[in-house]
Amino acid sequence: MVSRNFKNVLVVSIGFLSLFTAYGGLQSLQSSLNAEDGMGVASLSVIYGAIIVSSMFLPPIMIKNLGCKWTIVAGMACYVSYSVGNLYPGWYTLMPTSVILGLGGSPLWSAKCTYLTISGNVQAAKEGKKGSDVINQYFGIFFFIFQSSAVWGNLMSSLIFGQDTNIADIPYEQLQLCGAADCGLVVNASGTAPVRPAQSLVWTLVGCYIGVGVLAMIIVAVFLDNIDHEQTSQFRENREPFCQTFLATFRLLKDWRLVTLIPLTMYSGFEQSFLSGEYTKNYVTCALGIHYVGFVMMCFGASNSLCSFLFGRLARYTGRAALIFLAALANFSCIIALLFWKPHPDQLAVFFVFPALWGMADAIWQTQTNAIYGILFPREKEAAFANYRMWESLGFVIAFAYSTFLCLEYKLYILLAVLVLTVVTYPIVEYYERKNPTPPVDQGTYVNHKEDLEIDDNKIINQTQM
């Protein structure tokens, strides 16, 4: 029989699947669809810049006042606003909605991580299991379902844009500009720039994205249990000083373990932004056309989804370190290959190999990084996951910021440098945690639907007093 906590994990996962079917599809297309003056990439940079700002103070305030459930719903509404802005893309529509999305992004993800951590601890206590094992399993299930959003969102874009009657063969002159062999900055400025799909098709696609975004809000609002209702009520009755809540994210930076995890966290932003911003534009759109972006990113999403589920379960046998180094090796190999590969339509299969390997690696970065933040900082979950979003978003911002003026070759070298730094710093935290395991909290705080649980202190690793 499916437990209530497992049901809640499924509801959160399906809600995020629906929401990011829309946002993931739009993000993959921004560098190609809204290429004029770099507007699409600029909007992505604004999004992650706003996420950095919101990470500084909004997650602890919103989660402790609204609870995880309604923070998730509010954050989803912010994402839907960005889809609405893409109906008539321009600087005056994309920039404001990008800010709105960014402000809601960090609370949304922090609330999701907190919710899964709470559910994992409660379920572990009921079943007499180790908290970290259940949490890893829940994150694996979440990312298995969530990452498949790349399949459905990009399938929608490719099927709809594939109806365009203006699709033409890529001229030889443009093929010479594709990949890292050329700078990569003149692809969209040249006379051979990709033709934008018909406006009616763009409206059809964005309208579908708005619909699935609203559906996500309804799913979470109706079916997700409000598991921390009593704690939020207690917090509102006994509020902490605003400054104390505001500074919670920054106070955690006193912990050297968090500081040492910053390169790993930022690399997550760098590698995701490269695939969605650079690979789709300078390899796929340049050599195959924009209607292939969806199909290629579907391959990434399928690989990411399957590997998230696999590695979420495998982590208990292999440990985090082995998986992290597998991801690093996969990304390192891809980066070196992309430096020398000259994309051509005749090599169609190769266009799918890179996102498949990248998806496998990203599955590890996402599942294991989220899990290690929950395991290392059990008493400050909200602030820890806010830091996670803040530093990951900084990686996105930096990558999107230099996207329009650095040559593709240099972008690959930067990505490689951050990866090497990650491989050097991450083992320090892992080794310390193995020698000095983070102690469990003294007692369980969350009781699911007022059930009195017998809590085994040795089984719970991620609880916090609110």
C-alpha positions, 0 to 999 in steps of 0.5 A, spaced: 500 500 500 502 506 498 504 511 504 501 518 505 508 520 504 510 517 498 503 519 495 505 526 497 512 525 493 508 523 487 504 529 487 510 534 488 513 530 482 507 531 478 506 538 479 513 540 478 513 535 471 507 539 469 510 546 471 517 545 468 514 542 461 512 549 460 519 552 463 524 547 460 521 548 453 521 555 453 528 555 456 531 551 451 528 555 446 530 562 448 537 563 445 534 561 438 527 563 438 528 570 442 535 571 439 534 579 437 540 583 441 541 577 445 534 578 448 532 571 450 539 569 453 538 576 457 531 574 460 535 568 463 540 571 466 535 576 469 531 570 472 537 567 475 539 574 478 533 575 481 533 568 484 540 570 487 536 576 490 530 572 493 535 566 495 538 571 500 531 572 504 525 570 501 525 562 502 525 562 510 520 567 510 515 564 506 516 557 508 515 559 515 509 563 514 506 560 508 508 552 509 511 548 504 505 547 500 502 554 499 510 556 498 510 551 492 503 554 489 505 561 489 512 560 486 508 556 480 504 562 479 511 566 478 513 561 473 506 561 469 507 569 469 514 568 464 510 564 459 505 569 459 510 574 457 513 570 452 506 571 448 508 577 446 516 577 447 520 584 448 524 587 453 518 590 456 514 583 457 520 578 458 524 582 463 519 584 468 516 577 468 523 574 468 524 578 475 517 575 477 519 568 476 526 569 479 523 572 485 518 566 486 524 561 484 528 560 490 522 559 495 519 554 490 525 550 490 527 551 497 520 549 499 520 542 495 527 540 498 524 541 505 518 538 503 521 532 501 526 532 506 521 532 512 517 526 508 523 522 508 524 523 515 517 521 517 517 515 513 524 513 515 521 513 523 515 509 521 519 504 517 525 504 522 530 505 516 535 510 516 533 517 514 538 519 509 536 512 505 529 514 504 531 521 503 535 519 497 530 515 494 525 520 495 529 525 491 531 520 486 523 519 485 522 526 484 528 527 479 526 521 475 519 524 474 521 531 474 526 531 469 522 527 464 519 534 463 524 536 458 521 530 454 514 533 454 516 540 453 521 539 448 516 534 444 511 539 444 515 545 441 518 540 436 511 537 433 508 544 433 514 548 430 515 542 425 509 544 422 512 550 419 512 551 412 518 555 412 523 550 414 529 550 409 536 546 408 542 549 412 546 553 407 554 551 407 556 558 409 552 557 416 555 550 417 562 553 417 560 557 423 557 552 427 561 549 433 567 551 437 571 551 431 569 558 429 567 563 435 560 562 435 558 569 436 556 571 429 551 565 428 545 569 429 548 576 426 549 573 420 545 573 413 544 566 414 541 566 421 535 561 422 528 563 420 524 564 426 517 560 426 511 563 424 508 567 430 501 563 430 505 557 431 509 561 437 502 563 440 500 555 440 506 553 443 506 558 449 498 557 450 500 550 451 505 552 456 501 556 460 495 551 460 500 546 463 503 551 468 496 552 471 494 545 471 501 544 475 498 549 480 491 546 481 494 539 482 499 541 488 493 546 491 488 540 491 492 534 492 498 535 496 498 535 504 499 541 508 504 537 512 507 543 516 501 546 517 502 546 525 509 548 525 507 554 520 501 556 525 506 556 531 511 560 527 506 566 526 504 566 533 511 566 535 515 570 530 522 571 530 525 578 529 525 579 521 532 581 521 534 574 524 529 570 519 532 575 513 539 573 515 538 566 516 541 564 509 547 568 510 549 566 517 549 559 514 556 561 510 559 561 517 560 553 516 566 552 512 562 545 509 557 550 505 563 554 503 567 548 500 560 546 496 560 552 493 564 550 486 560 544 486 553 548 486 555 553 481 558 548 477 551 545 476 548 552 474 554 552 469 553 545 466 545 546 465 546 553 462 551 551 457 546 545 454 540 549 454 544 556 451 550 554 448 549 547 445 542 548 443 544 554 439 551 553 436 550 546 435 543 544 434 540 550 431 546 552 427 547 545 424 540 542 424 535 548 425 530 550 431 525 545 430 530 539 432 532 543 438 526 539 442 528 532 439 535 533 442 533 536 448 528 530 449 534 525 449 537 529 455 530 529 458 529 521 457 537 520 460 536 525 465 530 522 468 532 514 467 538 516 471 535 520 476 531 514 478 537 509 478 542 513 481 537 515 487 537 508 489 544 506 487 547 511 491 546 507 498 550 502 495 556 506 491 556 512 496 555 519 493 563 520 491 563 514 486 557 517 483 560 524 483 566 522 480 562 518 474 558 525 473 565 529 472 568 524 468 562 524 463 562 532 463 570 532 462 569 527 456 564 531 453 567 538 453 573 535 450 570 532 444 565 539 443 572 543 443 574 539 437 567 536 433 565 540 427 557 539 427 554 537 420 547 534 419 550 528 416 552 526 423 545 526 426 546 521 431 552 525 434 547 530 436 543 526 441 549 522 444 552 529 447 545 530 451 544 523 453 551 523 456 550 530 459 543 528 462 546 522 465 551 527 469 546 532 470 542 526 474 547 525 478 549 533 480 542 534 481 540 528 486 546 528 490 547 535 491 540 536 493 541 530 498 548 532 501 545 539 502 539 536 506 544 531 510 549 536 512 545 541 514 539 538 518 537 543 523 537 549 517 534 546 511 530 552 509 537 556 509 541 550 506 537 549 500 536 557 499 544 557 499 543 551 494 539 555 489 543 562 490 550 559 488 547 555 483 543 561 480 550 565 480 553 559 476 547 560 471 547 568 471 555 568 470 554 563 464 548 567 461 552 574 462 558 572 458 554 568 453 553 574 448 560 576 448 565 570 449 567 565 444 564 558 444 571 555 445 573 560 451 566 558 454 568 551 454 574 552 457 571 556 463 566 550 464 572 545 464 576 550 469 569 550 474 569 542 473 576 541 475 575 546 481 569 542 483 573 535 483 578 538 488 574 541 493 568 536 493 572 530 496 574 535 502 567 535 505 565 528 503 572 525 507 570 530 513 563 527 513 565 520 513 570 521 519 565 526 522 558 524 521 553 530 522 549 528 528 541 527 528 537 532 531 534 530 538 527 529 536 522 529 530 518 535 529 514 534 524 508 529 525 504 527 519 496 529 520 497 529 527 499 522 528 503 520 534 509 517 531 514 513 536 521 517 533 527 513 533 533 519 534 538 514 530 534 514 524 532 521 523 538 526 520 534 532 517 529 535 522 529 542 524 525 546 529 521 552 526 
